[in-house]
């Protein structure tokens, strides 16, 4: 069992991340909850950082593939 887990650790972490994302999305999407601006900014900040990191990654990938 340990050997199988070691060989498929990336798959296990990927599935765990997808499940955690689905659970988080379903939990935070409750229509009865009214979010304050401060709470929304706490939730929006990690997403904005992630999008900015993706934007910084795109240009070097394009330039390296052209050259």
N, CA, C and O atoms as CSV, one atom per row, in Angstrom:
chain,resi,resn,atom,element,x,y,z
A,1,UNK,N,N,0.817,-1.196,0.000
A,1,UNK,CA,C,0.000,0.000,0.000
A,1,UNK,C,C,0.861,1.261,0.000
A,1,UNK,O,O,0.549,2.231,-0.691
A,2,UNK,N,N,1.938,1.245,0.772
A,2,UNK,CA,C,2.824,2.405,0.843
A,2,UNK,C,C,3.521,2.614,-0.494
A,2,UNK,O,O,3.725,3.752,-0.915
A,3,UNK,N,N,3.885,1.536,-1.158
A,3,UNK,CA,C,4.554,1.643,-2.453
A,3,UNK,C,C,3.629,2.285,-3.487
A,3,UNK,O,O,4.067,3.117,-4.282
A,4,UNK,N,N,2.365,1.903,-3.477
A,4,UNK,CA,C,1.395,2.479,-4.416
A,4,UNK,C,C,1.212,3.964,-4.129
A,4,UNK,O,O,1.125,4.772,-5.054
A,5,UNK,N,N,1.153,4.326,-2.840
A,5,UNK,CA,C,0.980,5.735,-2.476
A,5,UNK,C,C,2.194,6.556,-2.896
A,5,UNK,O,O,2.040,7.684,-3.364
A,6,UNK,N,N,3.392,6.011,-2.737
A,6,UNK,CA,C,4.597,6.744,-3.135
A,6,UNK,C,C,4.667,6.927,-4.641
A,6,UNK,O,O,5.121,7.967,-5.118
A,7,UNK,N,N,4.227,5.938,-5.389
A,7,UNK,CA,C,4.286,6.028,-6.844
A,7,UNK,C,C,3.240,6.990,-7.400
A,7,UNK,O,O,3.443,7.567,-8.468
A,8,UNK,N,N,2.141,7.169,-6.702
A,8,UNK,CA,C,1.036,7.993,-7.194
A,8,UNK,C,C,0.786,9.214,-6.322
A,8,UNK,O,O,-0.355,9.661,-6.199
A,9,UNK,N,N,1.831,9.758,-5.715
A,9,UNK,CA,C,1.655,10.873,-4.791
A,9,UNK,C,C,1.110,12.112,-5.497
A,9,UNK,O,O,0.296,12.834,-4.921
A,10,UNK,N,N,1.538,12.372,-6.729
A,10,UNK,CA,C,1.035,13.533,-7.463
A,10,UNK,C,C,-0.456,13.385,-7.750
A,10,UNK,O,O,-1.213,14.347,-7.618
A,11,UNK,N,N,-0.872,12.200,-8.137
A,11,UNK,CA,C,-2.289,11.941,-8.383
A,11,UNK,C,C,-3.114,12.116,-7.108
A,11,UNK,O,O,-4.196,12.701,-7.140
A,12,UNK,N,N,-2.606,11.614,-6.004
A,12,UNK,CA,C,-3.317,11.724,-4.728
A,12,UNK,C,C,-3.477,13.185,-4.328
A,12,UNK,O,O,-4.560,13.599,-3.913
A,13,UNK,N,N,-2.401,13.972,-4.449
A,13,UNK,CA,C,-2.480,15.389,-4.095
A,13,UNK,C,C,-3.385,16.159,-5.044
A,13,UNK,O,O,-4.080,17.082,-4.619
A,14,UNK,N,N,-3.389,15.798,-6.314
A,14,UNK,CA,C,-4.254,16.470,-7.278
A,14,UNK,C,C,-5.719,16.208,-6.965
A,14,UNK,O,O,-6.531,17.133,-6.962
A,15,UNK,N,N,-6.056,14.966,-6.705
A,15,UNK,CA,C,-7.444,14.621,-6.367
A,15,UNK,C,C,-7.846,15.284,-5.050
A,15,UNK,O,O,-8.968,15.774,-4.926
A,16,UNK,N,N,-6.951,15.306,-4.075
A,16,UNK,CA,C,-7.256,15.954,-2.793
A,16,UNK,C,C,-7.476,17.452,-2.985
A,16,UNK,O,O,-8.362,18.030,-2.355
A,17,UNK,N,N,-6.686,18.086,-3.842
A,17,UNK,CA,C,-6.865,19.509,-4.117
A,17,UNK,C,C,-8.175,19.805,-4.811
A,17,UNK,O,O,-8.834,20.798,-4.501
A,18,UNK,N,N,-8.563,18.950,-5.753
A,18,UNK,CA,C,-9.841,19.136,-6.449
A,18,UNK,C,C,-11.002,18.977,-5.471
A,18,UNK,O,O,-11.944,19.769,-5.489
A,19,UNK,N,N,-10.937,17.971,-4.629
A,19,UNK,CA,C,-12.001,17.756,-3.643
A,19,UNK,C,C,-12.061,18.933,-2.659
A,19,UNK,O,O,-13.147,19.403,-2.322
A,20,UNK,N,N,-10.904,19.406,-2.202
A,20,UNK,CA,C,-10.885,20.550,-1.283
A,20,UNK,C,C,-11.451,21.799,-1.952
A,20,UNK,O,O,-12.161,22.574,-1.311
A,21,UNK,N,N,-11.148,22.002,-3.229
A,21,UNK,CA,C,-11.690,23.147,-3.956
A,21,UNK,C,C,-13.192,23.070,-4.122
A,21,UNK,O,O,-13.887,24.077,-3.985
A,22,UNK,N,N,-13.697,21.890,-4.415
A,22,UNK,CA,C,-15.147,21.720,-4.563
A,22,UNK,C,C,-15.851,21.960,-3.230
A,22,UNK,O,O,-16.870,22.648,-3.181
A,23,UNK,N,N,-15.317,21.401,-2.163
A,23,UNK,CA,C,-15.924,21.586,-0.838
A,23,UNK,C,C,-15.892,23.062,-0.442
A,23,UNK,O,O,-16.875,23.583,0.083
A,24,UNK,N,N,-14.778,23.730,-0.687
A,24,UNK,CA,C,-14.676,25.156,-0.361
A,24,UNK,C,C,-15.655,25.975,-1.183
A,24,UNK,O,O,-16.309,26.872,-0.651
A,25,UNK,N,N,-15.765,25.682,-2.467
A,25,UNK,CA,C,-16.688,26.414,-3.327
A,25,UNK,C,C,-18.135,26.233,-2.924
A,25,UNK,O,O,-18.902,27.196,-2.914
A,26,UNK,N,N,-18.515,25.018,-2.593
A,26,UNK,CA,C,-19.897,24.759,-2.176
A,26,UNK,C,C,-20.174,25.432,-0.831
A,26,UNK,O,O,-21.261,25.967,-0.613
A,27,UNK,N,N,-19.206,25.405,0.054
A,27,UNK,CA,C,-19.386,26.006,1.375
A,27,UNK,C,C,-19.521,27.526,1.289
A,27,UNK,O,O,-20.374,28.107,1.960
A,28,UNK,N,N,-18.697,28.167,0.479
A,28,UNK,CA,C,-18.699,29.630,0.401
A,28,UNK,C,C,-19.801,30.187,-0.480
A,28,UNK,O,O,-20.011,31.400,-0.495
A,29,UNK,N,N,-20.504,29.351,-1.207
A,29,UNK,CA,C,-21.515,29.823,-2.141
A,29,UNK,C,C,-22.916,29.831,-1.536
A,29,UNK,O,O,-23.900,29.829,-2.275
A,30,UNK,N,N,-23.023,29.840,-0.252
A,30,UNK,CA,C,-24.331,29.867,0.409
A,30,UNK,C,C,-25.017,31.199,0.111
A,30,UNK,O,O,-24.479,32.249,0.465
A,31,UNK,N,N,-26.192,31.187,-0.532
A,31,UNK,CA,C,-26.835,32.447,-0.929
A,31,UNK,C,C,-27.383,33.257,0.248
A,31,UNK,O,O,-27.663,34.446,0.095
A,32,UNK,N,N,-27.537,32.643,1.399
A,32,UNK,CA,C,-28.083,33.355,2.548
A,32,UNK,C,C,-27.032,34.182,3.279
A,32,UNK,O,O,-27.375,35.055,4.076
A,33,UNK,N,N,-25.768,33.918,3.018
A,33,UNK,CA,C,-24.692,34.627,3.702
A,33,UNK,C,C,-24.407,35.927,2.964
A,33,UNK,O,O,-24.190,35.928,1.752
A,34,UNK,N,N,-24.410,37.030,3.700
A,34,UNK,CA,C,-24.058,38.330,3.137
A,34,UNK,C,C,-22.614,38.637,3.532
A,34,UNK,O,O,-22.298,38.730,4.718
A,35,UNK,N,N,-21.745,38.792,2.541
A,35,UNK,CA,C,-20.329,39.017,2.785
A,35,UNK,C,C,-20.053,40.517,2.905
A,35,UNK,O,O,-20.567,41.311,2.117
A,36,UNK,N,N,-19.250,40.896,3.881
A,36,UNK,CA,C,-18.845,42.293,4.007
A,36,UNK,C,C,-17.693,42.560,3.036
A,36,UNK,O,O,-17.102,41.631,2.486
A,37,UNK,N,N,-17.387,43.835,2.835
A,37,UNK,CA,C,-16.292,44.180,1.922
A,37,UNK,C,C,-14.960,43.651,2.435
A,37,UNK,O,O,-14.109,43.240,1.645
A,38,UNK,N,N,-14.774,43.657,3.740
A,38,UNK,CA,C,-13.526,43.163,4.322
A,38,UNK,C,C,-13.383,41.656,4.087
A,38,UNK,O,O,-12.306,41.183,3.724
A,39,UNK,N,N,-14.455,40.915,4.291
A,39,UNK,CA,C,-14.407,39.471,4.067
A,39,UNK,C,C,-14.132,39.161,2.598
A,39,UNK,O,O,-13.361,38.254,2.286
A,40,UNK,N,N,-14.758,39.910,1.704
A,40,UNK,CA,C,-14.516,39.693,0.277
A,40,UNK,C,C,-13.078,40.008,-0.098
A,40,UNK,O,O,-12.494,39.326,-0.939
A,41,UNK,N,N,-12.501,41.034,0.516
A,41,UNK,CA,C,-11.107,41.358,0.199
A,41,UNK,C,C,-10.166,40.259,0.695
A,41,UNK,O,O,-9.152,39.979,0.057
A,42,UNK,N,N,-10.496,39.636,1.829
A,42,UNK,CA,C,-9.680,38.518,2.316
A,42,UNK,C,C,-9.754,37.325,1.369
A,42,UNK,O,O,-8.768,36.609,1.191
A,43,UNK,N,N,-10.903,37.112,0.769
A,43,UNK,CA,C,-11.056,35.999,-0.170
A,43,UNK,C,C,-10.477,36.335,-1.539
A,43,UNK,O,O,-9.980,35.450,-2.236
A,44,UNK,N,N,-10.538,37.598,-1.927
A,44,UNK,CA,C,-10.098,38.005,-3.250
A,44,UNK,C,C,-8.568,38.091,-3.351
A,44,UNK,O,O,-8.010,37.849,-4.422
A,45,UNK,N,N,-7.889,38.429,-2.258
A,45,UNK,CA,C,-6.444,38.645,-2.299
A,45,UNK,C,C,-5.655,37.435,-2.801
A,45,UNK,O,O,-4.835,37.604,-3.703
A,46,UNK,N,N,-5.855,36.218,-2.267
A,46,UNK,CA,C,-5.088,35.077,-2.792
A,46,UNK,C,C,-5.368,34.813,-4.266
A,46,UNK,O,O,-4.467,34.420,-5.008
A,47,UNK,N,N,-6.598,35.024,-4.692
A,47,UNK,CA,C,-6.926,34.835,-6.104
A,47,UNK,C,C,-6.223,35.842,-6.990
A,47,UNK,O,O,-5.735,35.490,-8.063
A,48,UNK,N,N,-6.166,37.095,-6.552
A,48,UNK,CA,C,-5.470,38.126,-7.320
A,48,UNK,C,C,-3.973,37.835,-7.411
A,48,UNK,O,O,-3.363,38.016,-8.465
A,49,UNK,N,N,-3.391,37.388,-6.312
A,49,UNK,CA,C,-1.963,37.042,-6.319
A,49,UNK,C,C,-1.707,35.894,-7.293
A,49,UNK,O,O,-0.730,35.922,-8.042
A,50,UNK,N,N,-2.569,34.898,-7.286
A,50,UNK,CA,C,-2.412,33.757,-8.184
A,50,UNK,C,C,-2.509,34.185,-9.642
A,50,UNK,O,O,-1.712,33.742,-10.469
A,51,UNK,N,N,-3.469,35.035,-9.967
A,51,UNK,CA,C,-3.628,35.497,-11.351
A,51,UNK,C,C,-2.422,36.324,-11.777
A,51,UNK,O,O,-1.963,36.196,-12.912
A,52,UNK,N,N,-1.903,37.161,-10.899
A,52,UNK,CA,C,-0.719,37.954,-11.240
A,52,UNK,C,C,0.498,37.048,-11.470
A,52,UNK,O,O,1.307,37.315,-12.359
A,53,UNK,N,N,0.631,35.989,-10.679
A,53,UNK,CA,C,1.739,35.057,-10.888
A,53,UNK,C,C,1.605,34.350,-12.229
A,53,UNK,O,O,2.606,34.132,-12.912
A,54,UNK,N,N,0.394,33.991,-12.614
A,54,UNK,CA,C,0.188,33.366,-13.922
A,54,UNK,C,C,0.533,34.326,-15.048
A,54,UNK,O,O,1.122,33.921,-16.050
A,55,UNK,N,N,0.172,35.595,-14.893
A,55,UNK,CA,C,0.500,36.592,-15.913
A,55,UNK,C,C,2.010,36.751,-16.061
A,55,UNK,O,O,2.510,36.910,-17.175
A,56,UNK,N,N,2.742,36.711,-14.941
A,56,UNK,CA,C,4.198,36.838,-15.003
A,56,UNK,C,C,4.837,35.601,-15.615
A,56,UNK,O,O,5.960,35.674,-16.113
A,57,UNK,N,N,4.160,34.490,-15.589
A,57,UNK,CA,C,4.693,33.249,-16.134
A,57,UNK,C,C,4.498,33.152,-17.640
A,57,UNK,O,O,5.284,32.494,-18.321
A,58,UNK,N,N,3.468,33.793,-18.169
A,58,UNK,CA,C,3.108,33.638,-19.577
A,58,UNK,C,C,4.164,34.215,-20.507
A,58,UNK,O,O,4.565,33.544,-21.458
A,59,UNK,N,N,4.630,35.440,-20.264
A,59,UNK,CA,C,5.580,36.085,-21.173
A,59,UNK,C,C,6.879,35.291,-21.326
A,59,UNK,O,O,7.305,35.074,-22.460
A,60,UNK,N,N,7.526,34.849,-20.251
A,60,UNK,CA,C,8.740,34.038,-20.451
A,60,UNK,C,C,8.478,32.743,-21.222
A,60,UNK,O,O,9.325,32.314,-22.005
A,61,UNK,N,N,7.325,32.121,-21.011
A,61,UNK,CA,C,7.020,30.894,-21.748
A,61,UNK,C,C,6.854,31.173,-23.235
A,61,UNK,O,O,7.326,30.401,-24.069
A,62,UNK,N,N,6.189,32.268,-23.568
A,62,UNK,CA,C,6.005,32.617,-24.978
A,62,UNK,C,C,7.342,32.958,-25.613
A,62,UNK,O,O,7.639,32.499,-26.716
A,63,UNK,N,N,8.149,33.757,-24.933
A,63,UNK,CA,C,9.444,34.159,-25.496
A,63,UNK,C,C,10.367,32.953,-25.675
A,63,UNK,O,O,11.072,32.864,-26.680
A,64,UNK,N,N,10.373,32.041,-24.733
A,64,UNK,CA,C,11.252,30.878,-24.865
A,64,UNK,C,C,10.774,29.933,-25.959
A,64,UNK,O,O,11.587,29.236,-26.568
A,65,UNK,N,N,9.480,29.897,-26.217
A,65,UNK,CA,C,8.994,29.024,-27.285
A,65,UNK,C,C,9.237,29.645,-28.658
A,65,UNK,O,O,9.392,28.917,-29.639
A,66,UNK,N,N,9.273,30.967,-28.746
A,66,UNK,CA,C,9.544,31.634,-30.023
A,66,UNK,C,C,11.009,31.496,-30.393
A,66,UNK,O,O,11.334,31.265,-31.558
A,67,UNK,N,N,11.886,31.631,-29.432
A,67,UNK,CA,C,13.324,31.604,-29.707
A,67,UNK,C,C,13.764,30.203,-29.809
A,67,UNK,O,O,14.945,29.942,-30.038
